[in-house]
């Protein structure tokens, strides 16, 4: 996600984006595109409630990158 936009968002907006990103990673697991159980990601959603703005931005960066890697690994494994 564009760093400029992350800096402009308030805590509520950041929370919504962070939650959405983690839920997308959960969907990869529920669809069988990733083999591990998604419980650890549900736990990550629970942690969002206690995060401040900087922690939410960091979470968005991390989960966005991991989502891209997981989608890429799925694509590579099906090639």
C-alpha positions as CSV (number, residue, x, y, z in Angstrom):
1,X,0.0,0.0,0.0
2,X,1.2,3.5,-0.8
3,X,3.0,5.0,2.2
4,X,1.5,8.4,1.5
5,X,-2.0,7.1,1.9
6,X,-1.1,5.2,5.1
7,X,0.1,8.4,6.6
8,X,-3.1,10.2,5.8
9,X,-5.5,7.7,7.4
10,X,-6.9,7.8,10.9
11,X,-6.9,5.0,13.3
12,X,-10.3,3.7,12.4
13,X,-9.4,3.6,8.6
14,X,-6.1,1.9,9.4
15,X,-7.9,-0.7,11.5
16,X,-10.4,-1.5,8.7
17,X,-7.6,-1.9,6.2
18,X,-5.5,-4.1,8.5
19,X,-8.5,-6.3,9.3
20,X,-9.3,-6.6,5.6
21,X,-5.8,-7.6,4.8
22,X,-5.7,-10.3,7.4
23,X,-9.1,-11.6,6.3
24,X,-7.7,-12.0,2.8
25,X,-4.9,-14.1,4.1
26,X,-7.5,-16.2,6.0
27,X,-9.5,-16.7,2.8
28,X,-6.4,-18.2,1.1
29,X,-6.4,-20.8,3.8
30,X,-10.2,-21.5,3.7
31,X,-10.0,-21.9,-0.1
32,X,-7.2,-24.4,0.3
33,X,-4.6,-22.2,-1.3
34,X,-2.4,-22.2,1.8
35,X,-2.1,-25.4,3.8
36,X,-1.8,-24.1,7.4
37,X,-4.7,-23.5,9.7
38,X,-5.9,-19.8,9.9
39,X,-6.3,-19.7,13.7
40,X,-3.1,-17.7,14.1
41,X,-4.5,-15.0,11.7
42,X,-7.8,-14.8,13.7
43,X,-5.5,-14.2,16.7
44,X,-3.8,-11.4,14.7
45,X,-7.2,-9.7,14.2
46,X,-7.8,-9.8,17.9
47,X,-4.5,-8.0,18.5
48,X,-5.5,-5.1,16.2
49,X,-7.9,-3.8,18.8
50,X,-5.0,-2.8,21.1
51,X,-2.7,-1.3,18.4
52,X,-1.9,2.3,18.0
53,X,-1.7,4.1,14.6
54,X,2.0,3.2,14.0
55,X,1.4,-0.5,14.9
56,X,-1.6,-0.6,12.6
57,X,0.5,0.8,9.7
58,X,3.2,-1.8,10.4
59,X,0.6,-4.6,10.5
60,X,-0.8,-3.4,7.1
61,X,2.7,-3.4,5.6
62,X,3.6,-6.9,6.9
63,X,0.3,-8.6,6.0
64,X,0.2,-7.0,2.6
65,X,3.7,-8.3,1.8
66,X,2.9,-11.7,3.2
67,X,-0.4,-11.9,1.2
68,X,1.5,-11.1,-2.0
69,X,4.1,-13.8,-1.2
70,X,1.4,-16.4,-0.4
71,X,-0.5,-15.6,-3.6
72,X,2.8,-15.9,-5.5
73,X,3.7,-19.2,-3.9
74,X,0.3,-20.6,-4.8
75,X,0.7,-19.5,-8.4
76,X,4.2,-20.9,-8.6
77,X,3.1,-24.3,-7.1
78,X,0.3,-24.6,-9.6
79,X,2.6,-23.8,-12.6
